[in-house]
Amino acid sequence: MRLDEFLSRNHVSFERLRHPSTYTANRIAQSLHVPGRKMAKSVLIRTNHGYMLVVLPASCRIDMDRLRQELGEPEIELATEDEIEQLFDDCERGAMPPFGSLYHLPTVVDDTLAQDEIVFEGQDHDEAMRMAYKDYETIEHPKKGHFACR
């Protein structure tokens, strides 16, 4: 299902933000003049129990030890590009919106993103979306944690 259809069906207001083709969340934030702390990036990880979508500010990186502890997982690692492409087959390679539920994946979000709004990459490298964080949380129901470090 297209992300915009999903948001519309859930009666969520969102704004489309067109930008030049960009391949990292930090570059998208720069091109849109959005602070990195408000721009979400999605990272696919592999655990002993399957895949999980991890969402954190673009200006941060994952503290893998802290995430492992918070999830109660003995082992976690980043998924490969091929795994991402297989699971997110309706997205351009490397583009992952922060909605694991669309792909039957659990989602965990860093609590530093829980502000008034969230901006994130859509299903391609030319468009981002902006919406109220409370709406994101309402329709995605992510697990929250604190695993992002600068």
mmCIF file of the C-alpha atoms, coordinates in Angstrom:
data_MODEL
# 
_entry.id   MODEL 
# 
loop_
_atom_site.group_PDB 
_atom_site.id 
_atom_site.type_symbol 
_atom_site.label_atom_id 
_atom_site.label_alt_id 
_atom_site.label_comp_id 
_atom_site.label_asym_id 
_atom_site.label_entity_id 
_atom_site.label_seq_id 
_atom_site.pdbx_PDB_ins_code 
_atom_site.Cartn_x 
_atom_site.Cartn_y 
_atom_site.Cartn_z 
_atom_site.occupancy 
_atom_site.B_iso_or_equiv 
_atom_site.pdbx_formal_charge 
_atom_site.auth_seq_id 
_atom_site.auth_comp_id 
_atom_site.auth_asym_id 
_atom_site.auth_atom_id 
_atom_site.pdbx_PDB_model_num 
ATOM 1   C CA . MET A 1 1   ? 0.000  0.000   0.000  1.00 0.00 ? 1   MET A CA 1 
ATOM 2   C CA . ARG A 1 2   ? 1.230  3.464   -0.774 1.00 0.00 ? 2   ARG A CA 1 
ATOM 3   C CA . LEU A 1 3   ? 2.165  5.480   2.284  1.00 0.00 ? 3   LEU A CA 1 
ATOM 4   C CA . ASP A 1 4   ? -0.081 8.401   1.322  1.00 0.00 ? 4   ASP A CA 1 
ATOM 5   C CA . GLU A 1 5   ? -3.043 5.996   0.994  1.00 0.00 ? 5   GLU A CA 1 
ATOM 6   C CA . PHE A 1 6   ? -2.258 4.537   4.416  1.00 0.00 ? 6   PHE A CA 1 
ATOM 7   C CA . LEU A 1 7   ? -2.154 7.986   6.019  1.00 0.00 ? 7   LEU A CA 1 
ATOM 8   C CA . SER A 1 8   ? -5.331 9.109   4.254  1.00 0.00 ? 8   SER A CA 1 
ATOM 9   C CA . ARG A 1 9   ? -7.222 5.947   5.244  1.00 0.00 ? 9   ARG A CA 1 
ATOM 10  C CA . ASN A 1 10  ? -6.232 6.627   8.850  1.00 0.00 ? 10  ASN A CA 1 
ATOM 11  C CA . HIS A 1 11  ? -7.493 10.239  8.539  1.00 0.00 ? 11  HIS A CA 1 
ATOM 12  C CA . VAL A 1 12  ? -4.061 11.691  9.249  1.00 0.00 ? 12  VAL A CA 1 
ATOM 13  C CA . SER A 1 13  ? -3.084 15.112  7.993  1.00 0.00 ? 13  SER A CA 1 
ATOM 14  C CA . PHE A 1 14  ? 0.323  15.230  6.341  1.00 0.00 ? 14  PHE A CA 1 
ATOM 15  C CA . GLU A 1 15  ? 2.310  17.515  4.129  1.00 0.00 ? 15  GLU A CA 1 
ATOM 16  C CA . ARG A 1 16  ? 4.328  16.357  1.122  1.00 0.00 ? 16  ARG A CA 1 
ATOM 17  C CA . LEU A 1 17  ? 7.774  17.927  0.897  1.00 0.00 ? 17  LEU A CA 1 
ATOM 18  C CA . ARG A 1 18  ? 9.381  17.590  -2.529 1.00 0.00 ? 18  ARG A CA 1 
ATOM 19  C CA . HIS A 1 19  ? 13.159 17.877  -2.641 1.00 0.00 ? 19  HIS A CA 1 
ATOM 20  C CA . PRO A 1 20  ? 16.033 17.048  -4.998 1.00 0.00 ? 20  PRO A CA 1 
ATOM 21  C CA . SER A 1 21  ? 16.949 13.351  -5.017 1.00 0.00 ? 21  SER A CA 1 
ATOM 22  C CA . THR A 1 22  ? 18.794 12.766  -1.779 1.00 0.00 ? 22  THR A CA 1 
ATOM 23  C CA . TYR A 1 23  ? 19.888 9.490   -0.239 1.00 0.00 ? 23  TYR A CA 1 
ATOM 24  C CA . THR A 1 24  ? 20.451 10.185  3.463  1.00 0.00 ? 24  THR A CA 1 
ATOM 25  C CA . ALA A 1 25  ? 18.150 11.589  6.117  1.00 0.00 ? 25  ALA A CA 1 
ATOM 26  C CA . ASN A 1 26  ? 20.738 14.229  7.030  1.00 0.00 ? 26  ASN A CA 1 
ATOM 27  C CA . ARG A 1 27  ? 20.883 15.487  3.440  1.00 0.00 ? 27  ARG A CA 1 
ATOM 28  C CA . ILE A 1 28  ? 17.094 15.538  3.221  1.00 0.00 ? 28  ILE A CA 1 
ATOM 29  C CA . ALA A 1 29  ? 16.978 17.587  6.435  1.00 0.00 ? 29  ALA A CA 1 
ATOM 30  C CA . GLN A 1 30  ? 19.532 20.011  4.997  1.00 0.00 ? 30  GLN A CA 1 
ATOM 31  C CA . SER A 1 31  ? 17.709 20.418  1.701  1.00 0.00 ? 31  SER A CA 1 
ATOM 32  C CA . LEU A 1 32  ? 14.392 21.026  3.495  1.00 0.00 ? 32  LEU A CA 1 
ATOM 33  C CA . HIS A 1 33  ? 15.936 23.244  6.185  1.00 0.00 ? 33  HIS A CA 1 
ATOM 34  C CA . VAL A 1 34  ? 14.616 20.932  8.899  1.00 0.00 ? 34  VAL A CA 1 
ATOM 35  C CA . PRO A 1 35  ? 16.650 20.449  12.097 1.00 0.00 ? 35  PRO A CA 1 
ATOM 36  C CA . GLY A 1 36  ? 18.247 16.974  12.169 1.00 0.00 ? 36  GLY A CA 1 
ATOM 37  C CA . ARG A 1 37  ? 16.552 16.271  15.507 1.00 0.00 ? 37  ARG A CA 1 
ATOM 38  C CA . LYS A 1 38  ? 13.115 16.536  13.815 1.00 0.00 ? 38  LYS A CA 1 
ATOM 39  C CA . MET A 1 39  ? 14.035 14.496  10.732 1.00 0.00 ? 39  MET A CA 1 
ATOM 40  C CA . ALA A 1 40  ? 13.478 10.790  11.311 1.00 0.00 ? 40  ALA A CA 1 
ATOM 41  C CA . LYS A 1 41  ? 15.628 8.123   9.738  1.00 0.00 ? 41  LYS A CA 1 
ATOM 42  C CA . SER A 1 42  ? 14.633 4.486   9.581  1.00 0.00 ? 42  SER A CA 1 
ATOM 43  C CA . VAL A 1 43  ? 17.091 1.647   10.064 1.00 0.00 ? 43  VAL A CA 1 
ATOM 44  C CA . LEU A 1 44  ? 16.270 -2.020  9.582  1.00 0.00 ? 44  LEU A CA 1 
ATOM 45  C CA . ILE A 1 45  ? 17.817 -4.375  12.113 1.00 0.00 ? 45  ILE A CA 1 
ATOM 46  C CA . ARG A 1 46  ? 17.854 -8.148  12.402 1.00 0.00 ? 46  ARG A CA 1 
ATOM 47  C CA . THR A 1 47  ? 17.308 -9.810  15.785 1.00 0.00 ? 47  THR A CA 1 
ATOM 48  C CA . ASN A 1 48  ? 17.033 -13.448 16.839 1.00 0.00 ? 48  ASN A CA 1 
ATOM 49  C CA . HIS A 1 49  ? 13.256 -12.960 16.564 1.00 0.00 ? 49  HIS A CA 1 
ATOM 50  C CA . GLY A 1 50  ? 13.186 -11.364 13.114 1.00 0.00 ? 50  GLY A CA 1 
ATOM 51  C CA . TYR A 1 51  ? 13.436 -7.898  11.655 1.00 0.00 ? 51  TYR A CA 1 
ATOM 52  C CA . MET A 1 52  ? 12.562 -4.642  13.370 1.00 0.00 ? 52  MET A CA 1 
ATOM 53  C CA . LEU A 1 53  ? 12.371 -1.066  12.139 1.00 0.00 ? 53  LEU A CA 1 
ATOM 54  C CA . VAL A 1 54  ? 14.321 1.396   14.291 1.00 0.00 ? 54  VAL A CA 1 
ATOM 55  C CA . VAL A 1 55  ? 13.472 5.093   13.986 1.00 0.00 ? 55  VAL A CA 1 
ATOM 56  C CA . LEU A 1 56  ? 15.710 7.851   15.338 1.00 0.00 ? 56  LEU A CA 1 
ATOM 57  C CA . PRO A 1 57  ? 16.715 11.449  14.610 1.00 0.00 ? 57  PRO A CA 1 
ATOM 58  C CA . ALA A 1 58  ? 18.775 11.917  11.441 1.00 0.00 ? 58  ALA A CA 1 
ATOM 59  C CA . SER A 1 59  ? 21.478 13.675  13.440 1.00 0.00 ? 59  SER A CA 1 
ATOM 60  C CA . CYS A 1 60  ? 22.020 10.634  15.680 1.00 0.00 ? 60  CYS A CA 1 
ATOM 61  C CA . ARG A 1 61  ? 23.332 7.121   15.422 1.00 0.00 ? 61  ARG A CA 1 
ATOM 62  C CA . ILE A 1 62  ? 22.160 3.954   17.149 1.00 0.00 ? 62  ILE A CA 1 
ATOM 63  C CA . ASP A 1 63  ? 23.883 2.910   20.358 1.00 0.00 ? 63  ASP A CA 1 
ATOM 64  C CA . MET A 1 64  ? 23.665 -0.796  19.519 1.00 0.00 ? 64  MET A CA 1 
ATOM 65  C CA . ASP A 1 65  ? 24.484 -1.936  23.071 1.00 0.00 ? 65  ASP A CA 1 
ATOM 66  C CA . ARG A 1 66  ? 21.760 0.241   24.560 1.00 0.00 ? 66  ARG A CA 1 
ATOM 67  C CA . LEU A 1 67  ? 19.255 -0.882  21.905 1.00 0.00 ? 67  LEU A CA 1 
ATOM 68  C CA . ARG A 1 68  ? 20.144 -4.520  22.539 1.00 0.00 ? 68  ARG A CA 1 
ATOM 69  C CA . GLN A 1 69  ? 19.505 -4.018  26.258 1.00 0.00 ? 69  GLN A CA 1 
ATOM 70  C CA . GLU A 1 70  ? 16.250 -2.129  25.736 1.00 0.00 ? 70  GLU A CA 1 
ATOM 71  C CA . LEU A 1 71  ? 14.917 -4.794  23.380 1.00 0.00 ? 71  LEU A CA 1 
ATOM 72  C CA . GLY A 1 72  ? 16.122 -7.641  25.551 1.00 0.00 ? 72  GLY A CA 1 
ATOM 73  C CA . GLU A 1 73  ? 17.793 -9.174  22.519 1.00 0.00 ? 73  GLU A CA 1 
ATOM 74  C CA . PRO A 1 74  ? 21.123 -10.967 22.894 1.00 0.00 ? 74  PRO A CA 1 
ATOM 75  C CA . GLU A 1 75  ? 22.128 -10.134 19.326 1.00 0.00 ? 75  GLU A CA 1 
ATOM 76  C CA . ILE A 1 76  ? 21.144 -7.417  16.880 1.00 0.00 ? 76  ILE A CA 1 
ATOM 77  C CA . GLU A 1 77  ? 22.751 -6.338  13.657 1.00 0.00 ? 77  GLU A CA 1 
ATOM 78  C CA . LEU A 1 78  ? 22.020 -4.074  10.757 1.00 0.00 ? 78  LEU A CA 1 
ATOM 79  C CA . ALA A 1 79  ? 20.134 -5.644  7.869  1.00 0.00 ? 79  ALA A CA 1 
ATOM 80  C CA . THR A 1 80  ? 21.788 -5.749  4.465  1.00 0.00 ? 80  THR A CA 1 
ATOM 81  C CA . GLU A 1 81  ? 20.724 -3.648  1.477  1.00 0.00 ? 81  GLU A CA 1 
ATOM 82  C CA . ASP A 1 82  ? 19.355 -6.814  -0.154 1.00 0.00 ? 82  ASP A CA 1 
ATOM 83  C CA . GLU A 1 83  ? 17.222 -7.579  2.916  1.00 0.00 ? 83  GLU A CA 1 
ATOM 84  C CA . ILE A 1 84  ? 15.913 -4.017  2.926  1.00 0.00 ? 84  ILE A CA 1 
ATOM 85  C CA . GLU A 1 85  ? 15.068 -4.239  -0.763 1.00 0.00 ? 85  GLU A CA 1 
ATOM 86  C CA . GLN A 1 86  ? 13.169 -7.514  -0.238 1.00 0.00 ? 86  GLN A CA 1 
ATOM 87  C CA . LEU A 1 87  ? 11.109 -6.254  2.696  1.00 0.00 ? 87  LEU A CA 1 
ATOM 88  C CA . PHE A 1 88  ? 10.473 -2.750  1.335  1.00 0.00 ? 88  PHE A CA 1 
ATOM 89  C CA . ASP A 1 89  ? 9.770  -3.878  -2.214 1.00 0.00 ? 89  ASP A CA 1 
ATOM 90  C CA . ASP A 1 90  ? 7.401  -0.986  -2.964 1.00 0.00 ? 90  ASP A CA 1 
ATOM 91  C CA . CYS A 1 91  ? 10.073 1.595   -2.074 1.00 0.00 ? 91  CYS A CA 1 
ATOM 92  C CA . GLU A 1 92  ? 13.085 2.842   -3.969 1.00 0.00 ? 92  GLU A CA 1 
ATOM 93  C CA . ARG A 1 93  ? 16.228 1.032   -2.856 1.00 0.00 ? 93  ARG A CA 1 
ATOM 94  C CA . GLY A 1 94  ? 17.281 2.428   0.517  1.00 0.00 ? 94  GLY A CA 1 
ATOM 95  C CA . ALA A 1 95  ? 14.107 4.447   1.120  1.00 0.00 ? 95  ALA A CA 1 
ATOM 96  C CA . MET A 1 96  ? 12.207 3.305   4.204  1.00 0.00 ? 96  MET A CA 1 
ATOM 97  C CA . PRO A 1 97  ? 9.345  5.216   5.776  1.00 0.00 ? 97  PRO A CA 1 
ATOM 98  C CA . PRO A 1 98  ? 9.088  4.907   9.588  1.00 0.00 ? 98  PRO A CA 1 
ATOM 99  C CA . PHE A 1 99  ? 6.000  2.684   9.441  1.00 0.00 ? 99  PHE A CA 1 
ATOM 100 C CA . GLY A 1 100 ? 7.083  -0.887  10.122 1.00 0.00 ? 100 GLY A CA 1 
ATOM 101 C CA . SER A 1 101 ? 3.417  -1.850  10.473 1.00 0.00 ? 101 SER A CA 1 
ATOM 102 C CA . LEU A 1 102 ? 2.984  -1.409  6.708  1.00 0.00 ? 102 LEU A CA 1 
ATOM 103 C CA . TYR A 1 103 ? 5.537  -4.205  6.275  1.00 0.00 ? 103 TYR A CA 1 
ATOM 104 C CA . HIS A 1 104 ? 4.424  -6.400  9.189  1.00 0.00 ? 104 HIS A CA 1 
ATOM 105 C CA . LEU A 1 105 ? 7.419  -5.314  11.266 1.00 0.00 ? 105 LEU A CA 1 
ATOM 106 C CA . PRO A 1 106 ? 7.553  -4.045  14.833 1.00 0.00 ? 106 PRO A CA 1 
ATOM 107 C CA . THR A 1 107 ? 8.756  -0.454  15.137 1.00 0.00 ? 107 THR A CA 1 
ATOM 108 C CA . VAL A 1 108 ? 10.819 1.074   17.918 1.00 0.00 ? 108 VAL A CA 1 
ATOM 109 C CA . VAL A 1 109 ? 11.297 4.837   18.028 1.00 0.00 ? 109 VAL A CA 1 
ATOM 110 C CA . ASP A 1 110 ? 13.794 6.864   20.008 1.00 0.00 ? 110 ASP A CA 1 
ATOM 111 C CA . ASP A 1 111 ? 11.936 9.042   22.486 1.00 0.00 ? 111 ASP A CA 1 
ATOM 112 C CA . THR A 1 112 ? 13.850 12.158  21.415 1.00 0.00 ? 112 THR A CA 1 
ATOM 113 C CA . LEU A 1 113 ? 11.638 12.251  18.299 1.00 0.00 ? 113 LEU A CA 1 
ATOM 114 C CA . ALA A 1 114 ? 8.500  12.636  20.433 1.00 0.00 ? 114 ALA A CA 1 
ATOM 115 C CA . GLN A 1 115 ? 8.085  16.345  19.771 1.00 0.00 ? 115 GLN A CA 1 
ATOM 116 C CA . ASP A 1 116 ? 5.371  18.339  18.018 1.00 0.00 ? 116 ASP A CA 1 
ATOM 117 C CA . GLU A 1 117 ? 6.066  17.089  14.491 1.00 0.00 ? 117 GLU A CA 1 
ATOM 118 C CA . ILE A 1 118 ? 8.037  14.489  12.609 1.00 0.00 ? 118 ILE A CA 1 
ATOM 119 C CA . VAL A 1 119 ? 9.507  14.679  9.107  1.00 0.00 ? 119 VAL A CA 1 
ATOM 120 C CA . PHE A 1 120 ? 10.504 11.489  7.306  1.00 0.00 ? 120 PHE A CA 1 
ATOM 121 C CA . GLU A 1 121 ? 11.449 10.039  3.955  1.00 0.00 ? 121 GLU A CA 1 
ATOM 122 C CA . GLY A 1 122 ? 8.602  8.666   1.912  1.00 0.00 ? 122 GLY A CA 1 
ATOM 123 C CA . GLN A 1 123 ? 8.874  5.660   -0.366 1.00 0.00 ? 123 GLN A CA 1 
ATOM 124 C CA . ASP A 1 124 ? 11.312 7.331   -2.731 1.00 0.00 ? 124 ASP A CA 1 
ATOM 125 C CA . HIS A 1 125 ? 14.292 9.683   -2.585 1.00 0.00 ? 125 HIS A CA 1 
ATOM 126 C CA . ASP A 1 126 ? 12.422 12.756  -3.923 1.00 0.00 ? 126 ASP A CA 1 
ATOM 127 C CA . GLU A 1 127 ? 9.747  13.270  -1.309 1.00 0.00 ? 127 GLU A CA 1 
ATOM 128 C CA . ALA A 1 128 ? 9.554  13.588  2.446  1.00 0.00 ? 128 ALA A CA 1 
ATOM 129 C CA . MET A 1 129 ? 6.469  13.965  4.598  1.00 0.00 ? 129 MET A CA 1 
ATOM 130 C CA . ARG A 1 130 ? 5.661  16.052  7.642  1.00 0.00 ? 130 ARG A CA 1 
ATOM 131 C CA . MET A 1 131 ? 2.972  15.198  10.171 1.00 0.00 ? 131 MET A CA 1 
ATOM 132 C CA . ALA A 1 132 ? 2.123  15.643  13.828 1.00 0.00 ? 132 ALA A CA 1 
ATOM 133 C CA . TYR A 1 133 ? 4.121  13.266  15.999 1.00 0.00 ? 133 TYR A CA 1 
ATOM 134 C CA . LYS A 1 134 ? 1.015  12.393  18.028 1.00 0.00 ? 134 LYS A CA 1 
ATOM 135 C CA . ASP A 1 135 ? -0.658 11.181  14.807 1.00 0.00 ? 135 ASP A CA 1 
ATOM 136 C CA . TYR A 1 136 ? 2.405  9.088   13.950 1.00 0.00 ? 136 TYR A CA 1 
ATOM 137 C CA . GLU A 1 137 ? 2.316  7.472   17.377 1.00 0.00 ? 137 GLU A CA 1 
ATOM 138 C CA . THR A 1 138 ? -1.451 6.903   17.197 1.00 0.00 ? 138 THR A CA 1 
ATOM 139 C CA . ILE A 1 139 ? -1.367 4.968   13.930 1.00 0.00 ? 139 ILE A CA 1 
ATOM 140 C CA . GLU A 1 140 ? 2.014  3.230   14.274 1.00 0.00 ? 140 GLU A CA 1 
ATOM 141 C CA . HIS A 1 141 ? 2.005  2.303   17.994 1.00 0.00 ? 141 HIS A CA 1 
ATOM 142 C CA . PRO A 1 142 ? 5.802  2.082   18.163 1.00 0.00 ? 142 PRO A CA 1 
ATOM 143 C CA . LYS A 1 143 ? 7.679  0.833   21.163 1.00 0.00 ? 143 LYS A CA 1 
ATOM 144 C CA . LYS A 1 144 ? 9.642  3.751   22.631 1.00 0.00 ? 144 LYS A CA 1 
ATOM 145 C CA . GLY A 1 145 ? 13.186 3.722   23.923 1.00 0.00 ? 145 GLY A CA 1 
ATOM 146 C CA . HIS A 1 146 ? 16.308 5.763   24.337 1.00 0.00 ? 146 HIS A CA 1 
ATOM 147 C CA . PHE A 1 147 ? 19.068 4.394   22.126 1.00 0.00 ? 147 PHE A CA 1 
ATOM 148 C CA . ALA A 1 148 ? 20.167 7.319   19.943 1.00 0.00 ? 148 ALA A CA 1 
ATOM 149 C CA . CYS A 1 149 ? 23.497 9.000   20.566 1.00 0.00 ? 149 CYS A CA 1 
ATOM 150 C CA . ARG A 1 150 ? 25.118 11.930  18.831 1.00 0.00 ? 150 ARG A CA 1 
# 
